[in-house]
Amino acid sequence: MEQDTPPLDQTARTIAESVYSAYMRHASGELHPQTEQTLLTRLVEAIRPEVPGGTPRDIIDAANEALDAWELQSGGVRGPRVSVLDRADGSVGMDTGGTS
């Protein structure tokens, strides 16, 4: 299936999955499984436009804005924000200060 996915979409998905995974490890509050997929989808949608020409900072900002918006609607869930991005493999570092 991944063979049919355009490279830019796959890159956005890889980064979004890294953000999602790191966020969920440190998030606090009541997490509803049905909203988790919503968060992943919103991360992909936010990151995708920044992949072709955006800097790592542009991608980080887009991901953090998606996290901010999701938290506003999630009813009390809070978590860390992306602080570092490695575009080569899509891995992220999170600023976990005050979220655990």
MODELLER restraints for C-alpha pairs under 7 A, 6 or more apart:
rsr = mdl.restraints
at = mdl.atoms
rsr.add(forms.Gaussian(group=physical.xy_distance, feature=features.Distance(at['CA:8:A'], at['CA:51:A']), mean=6.47, stdev=0.5))
rsr.add(forms.Gaussian(group=physical.xy_distance, feature=features.Distance(at['CA:8:A'], at['CA:52:A']), mean=6.84, stdev=0.5))
rsr.add(forms.Gaussian(group=physical.xy_distance, feature=features.Distance(at['CA:9:A'], at['CA:48:A']), mean=6.44, stdev=0.5))
rsr.add(forms.Gaussian(group=physical.xy_distance, feature=features.Distance(at['CA:12:A'], at['CA:44:A']), mean=5.66, stdev=0.5))
rsr.add(forms.Gaussian(group=physical.xy_distance, feature=features.Distance(at['CA:12:A'], at['CA:47:A']), mean=5.71, stdev=0.5))
rsr.add(forms.Gaussian(group=physical.xy_distance, feature=features.Distance(at['CA:12:A'], at['CA:48:A']), mean=5.01, stdev=0.5))
rsr.add(forms.Gaussian(group=physical.xy_distance, feature=features.Distance(at['CA:12:A'], at['CA:51:A']), mean=6.51, stdev=0.5))
rsr.add(forms.Gaussian(group=physical.xy_distance, feature=features.Distance(at['CA:13:A'], at['CA:44:A']), mean=5.51, stdev=0.5))
rsr.add(forms.Gaussian(group=physical.xy_distance, feature=features.Distance(at['CA:14:A'], at['CA:90:A']), mean=5.85, stdev=0.5))
rsr.add(forms.Gaussian(group=physical.xy_distance, feature=features.Distance(at['CA:15:A'], at['CA:90:A']), mean=4.58, stdev=0.5))
rsr.add(forms.Gaussian(group=physical.xy_distance, feature=features.Distance(at['CA:15:A'], at['CA:91:A']), mean=6.53, stdev=0.5))
rsr.add(forms.Gaussian(group=physical.xy_distance, feature=features.Distance(at['CA:16:A'], at['CA:40:A']), mean=6.47, stdev=0.5))
rsr.add(forms.Gaussian(group=physical.xy_distance, feature=features.Distance(at['CA:16:A'], at['CA:43:A']), mean=5.34, stdev=0.5))
rsr.add(forms.Gaussian(group=physical.xy_distance, feature=features.Distance(at['CA:16:A'], at['CA:44:A']), mean=5.36, stdev=0.5))
rsr.add(forms.Gaussian(group=physical.xy_distance, feature=features.Distance(at['CA:17:A'], at['CA:40:A']), mean=6.82, stdev=0.5))
rsr.add(forms.Gaussian(group=physical.xy_distance, feature=features.Distance(at['CA:18:A'], at['CA:90:A']), mean=6.75, stdev=0.5))
rsr.add(forms.Gaussian(group=physical.xy_distance, feature=features.Distance(at['CA:18:A'], at['CA:91:A']), mean=5.77, stdev=0.5))
rsr.add(forms.Gaussian(group=physical.xy_distance, feature=features.Distance(at['CA:18:A'], at['CA:92:A']), mean=6.27, stdev=0.5))
rsr.add(forms.Gaussian(group=physical.xy_distance, feature=features.Distance(at['CA:19:A'], at['CA:92:A']), mean=6.36, stdev=0.5))
rsr.add(forms.Gaussian(group=physical.xy_distance, feature=features.Distance(at['CA:20:A'], at['CA:40:A']), mean=6.21, stdev=0.5))
rsr.add(forms.Gaussian(group=physical.xy_distance, feature=features.Distance(at['CA:22:A'], at['CA:94:A']), mean=6.96, stdev=0.5))
rsr.add(forms.Gaussian(group=physical.xy_distance, feature=features.Distance(at['CA:23:A'], at['CA:79:A']), mean=5.94, stdev=0.5))
rsr.add(forms.Gaussian(group=physical.xy_distance, feature=features.Distance(at['CA:23:A'], at['CA:80:A']), mean=5.95, stdev=0.5))
rsr.add(forms.Gaussian(group=physical.xy_distance, feature=features.Distance(at['CA:26:A'], at['CA:79:A']), mean=5.88, stdev=0.5))
rsr.add(forms.Gaussian(group=physical.xy_distance, feature=features.Distance(at['CA:26:A'], at['CA:80:A']), mean=6.65, stdev=0.5))
rsr.add(forms.Gaussian(group=physical.xy_distance, feature=features.Distance(at['CA:26:A'], at['CA:99:A']), mean=6.77, stdev=0.5))
rsr.add(forms.Gaussian(group=physical.xy_distance, feature=features.Distance(at['CA:26:A'], at['CA:100:A']), mean=5.99, stdev=0.5))
rsr.add(forms.Gaussian(group=physical.xy_distance, feature=features.Distance(at['CA:27:A'], at['CA:77:A']), mean=6.68, stdev=0.5))
rsr.add(forms.Gaussian(group=physical.xy_distance, feature=features.Distance(at['CA:27:A'], at['CA:78:A']), mean=5.45, stdev=0.5))
rsr.add(forms.Gaussian(group=physical.xy_distance, feature=features.Distance(at['CA:27:A'], at['CA:79:A']), mean=4.04, stdev=0.5))
rsr.add(forms.Gaussian(group=physical.xy_distance, feature=features.Distance(at['CA:27:A'], at['CA:80:A']), mean=6.88, stdev=0.5))
rsr.add(forms.Gaussian(group=physical.xy_distance, feature=features.Distance(at['CA:27:A'], at['CA:99:A']), mean=6.80, stdev=0.5))
rsr.add(forms.Gaussian(group=physical.xy_distance, feature=features.Distance(at['CA:28:A'], at['CA:77:A']), mean=5.61, stdev=0.5))
rsr.add(forms.Gaussian(group=physical.xy_distance, feature=features.Distance(at['CA:28:A'], at['CA:78:A']), mean=5.35, stdev=0.5))
rsr.add(forms.Gaussian(group=physical.xy_distance, feature=features.Distance(at['CA:28:A'], at['CA:79:A']), mean=6.19, stdev=0.5))
rsr.add(forms.Gaussian(group=physical.xy_distance, feature=features.Distance(at['CA:28:A'], at['CA:100:A']), mean=6.76, stdev=0.5))
rsr.add(forms.Gaussian(group=physical.xy_distance, feature=features.Distance(at['CA:29:A'], at['CA:76:A']), mean=5.72, stdev=0.5))
rsr.add(forms.Gaussian(group=physical.xy_distance, feature=features.Distance(at['CA:29:A'], at['CA:77:A']), mean=4.36, stdev=0.5))
rsr.add(forms.Gaussian(group=physical.xy_distance, feature=features.Distance(at['CA:29:A'], at['CA:78:A']), mean=6.44, stdev=0.5))
rsr.add(forms.Gaussian(group=physical.xy_distance, feature=features.Distance(at['CA:30:A'], at['CA:77:A']), mean=6.16, stdev=0.5))
rsr.add(forms.Gaussian(group=physical.xy_distance, feature=features.Distance(at['CA:31:A'], at['CA:77:A']), mean=6.79, stdev=0.5))
rsr.add(forms.Gaussian(group=physical.xy_distance, feature=features.Distance(at['CA:39:A'], at['CA:70:A']), mean=6.49, stdev=0.5))
rsr.add(forms.Gaussian(group=physical.xy_distance, feature=features.Distance(at['CA:42:A'], at['CA:66:A']), mean=6.28, stdev=0.5))
rsr.add(forms.Gaussian(group=physical.xy_distance, feature=features.Distance(at['CA:43:A'], at['CA:63:A']), mean=5.82, stdev=0.5))
rsr.add(forms.Gaussian(group=physical.xy_distance, feature=features.Distance(at['CA:43:A'], at['CA:66:A']), mean=5.84, stdev=0.5))
rsr.add(forms.Gaussian(group=physical.xy_distance, feature=features.Distance(at['CA:46:A'], at['CA:62:A']), mean=5.51, stdev=0.5))
rsr.add(forms.Gaussian(group=physical.xy_distance, feature=features.Distance(at['CA:46:A'], at['CA:63:A']), mean=6.26, stdev=0.5))
rsr.add(forms.Gaussian(group=physical.xy_distance, feature=features.Distance(at['CA:46:A'], at['CA:66:A']), mean=6.38, stdev=0.5))
rsr.add(forms.Gaussian(group=physical.xy_distance, feature=features.Distance(at['CA:47:A'], at['CA:59:A']), mean=5.72, stdev=0.5))
rsr.add(forms.Gaussian(group=physical.xy_distance, feature=features.Distance(at['CA:47:A'], at['CA:62:A']), mean=5.77, stdev=0.5))
rsr.add(forms.Gaussian(group=physical.xy_distance, feature=features.Distance(at['CA:47:A'], at['CA:63:A']), mean=6.11, stdev=0.5))
rsr.add(forms.Gaussian(group=physical.xy_distance, feature=features.Distance(at['CA:50:A'], at['CA:58:A']), mean=6.42, stdev=0.5))
rsr.add(forms.Gaussian(group=physical.xy_distance, feature=features.Distance(at['CA:50:A'], at['CA:59:A']), mean=5.70, stdev=0.5))
rsr.add(forms.Gaussian(group=physical.xy_distance, feature=features.Distance(at['CA:56:A'], at['CA:85:A']), mean=6.04, stdev=0.5))
rsr.add(forms.Gaussian(group=physical.xy_distance, feature=features.Distance(at['CA:56:A'], at['CA:87:A']), mean=6.91, stdev=0.5))
rsr.add(forms.Gaussian(group=physical.xy_distance, feature=features.Distance(at['CA:60:A'], at['CA:82:A']), mean=5.94, stdev=0.5))
rsr.add(forms.Gaussian(group=physical.xy_distance, feature=features.Distance(at['CA:60:A'], at['CA:83:A']), mean=6.92, stdev=0.5))
rsr.add(forms.Gaussian(group=physical.xy_distance, feature=features.Distance(at['CA:60:A'], at['CA:85:A']), mean=6.92, stdev=0.5))
rsr.add(forms.Gaussian(group=physical.xy_distance, feature=features.Distance(at['CA:64:A'], at['CA:81:A']), mean=5.84, stdev=0.5))
rsr.add(forms.Gaussian(group=physical.xy_distance, feature=features.Distance(at['CA:64:A'], at['CA:82:A']), mean=6.31, stdev=0.5))
rsr.add(forms.Gaussian(group=physical.xy_distance, feature=features.Distance(at['CA:71:A'], at['CA:77:A']), mean=5.81, stdev=0.5))
rsr.add(forms.Gaussian(group=physical.xy_distance, feature=features.Distance(at['CA:71:A'], at['CA:78:A']), mean=6.32, stdev=0.5))
rsr.add(forms.Gaussian(group=physical.xy_distance, feature=features.Distance(at['CA:78:A'], at['CA:99:A']), mean=6.79, stdev=0.5))
rsr.add(forms.Gaussian(group=physical.xy_distance, feature=features.Distance(at['CA:79:A'], at['CA:99:A']), mean=5.42, stdev=0.5))
rsr.add(forms.Gaussian(group=physical.xy_distance, feature=features.Distance(at['CA:80:A'], at['CA:94:A']), mean=5.99, stdev=0.5))
rsr.add(forms.Gaussian(group=physical.xy_distance, feature=features.Distance(at['CA:80:A'], at['CA:95:A']), mean=5.48, stdev=0.5))
rsr.add(forms.Gaussian(group=physical.xy_distance, feature=features.Distance(at['CA:80:A'], at['CA:96:A']), mean=4.74, stdev=0.5))
rsr.add(forms.Gaussian(group=physical.xy_distance, feature=features.Distance(at['CA:80:A'], at['CA:99:A']), mean=5.93, stdev=0.5))
rsr.add(forms.Gaussian(group=physical.xy_distance, feature=features.Distance(at['CA:81:A'], at['CA:94:A']), mean=5.44, stdev=0.5))
rsr.add(forms.Gaussian(group=physical.xy_distance, feature=features.Distance(at['CA:81:A'], at['CA:95:A']), mean=5.40, stdev=0.5))
rsr.add(forms.Gaussian(group=physical.xy_distance, feature=features.Distance(at['CA:82:A'], at['CA:92:A']), mean=6.63, stdev=0.5))
rsr.add(forms.Gaussian(group=physical.xy_distance, feature=features.Distance(at['CA:82:A'], at['CA:93:A']), mean=5.93, stdev=0.5))
rsr.add(forms.Gaussian(group=physical.xy_distance, feature=features.Distance(at['CA:82:A'], at['CA:94:A']), mean=4.45, stdev=0.5))
rsr.add(forms.Gaussian(group=physical.xy_distance, feature=features.Distance(at['CA:82:A'], at['CA:95:A']), mean=6.15, stdev=0.5))
rsr.add(forms.Gaussian(group=physical.xy_distance, feature=features.Distance(at['CA:83:A'], at['CA:93:A']), mean=5.62, stdev=0.5))
rsr.add(forms.Gaussian(group=physical.xy_distance, feature=features.Distance(at['CA:83:A'], at['CA:94:A']), mean=5.16, stdev=0.5))
rsr.add(forms.Gaussian(group=physical.xy_distance, feature=features.Distance(at['CA:83:A'], at['CA:95:A']), mean=5.64, stdev=0.5))
rsr.add(forms.Gaussian(group=physical.xy_distance, feature=features.Distance(at['CA:84:A'], at['CA:92:A']), mean=5.39, stdev=0.5))
rsr.add(forms.Gaussian(group=physical.xy_distance, feature=features.Distance(at['CA:84:A'], at['CA:93:A']), mean=4.72, stdev=0.5))
rsr.add(forms.Gaussian(group=physical.xy_distance, feature=features.Distance(at['CA:84:A'], at['CA:94:A']), mean=6.75, stdev=0.5))
rsr.add(forms.Gaussian(group=physical.xy_distance, feature=features.Distance(at['CA:85:A'], at['CA:91:A']), mean=5.97, stdev=0.5))
rsr.add(forms.Gaussian(group=physical.xy_distance, feature=features.Distance(at['CA:85:A'], at['CA:92:A']), mean=4.50, stdev=0.5))
rsr.add(forms.Gaussian(group=physical.xy_distance, feature=features.Distance(at['CA:85:A'], at['CA:93:A']), mean=6.45, stdev=0.5))
rsr.add(forms.Gaussian(group=physical.xy_distance, feature=features.Distance(at['CA:86:A'], at['CA:92:A']), mean=6.25, stdev=0.5))
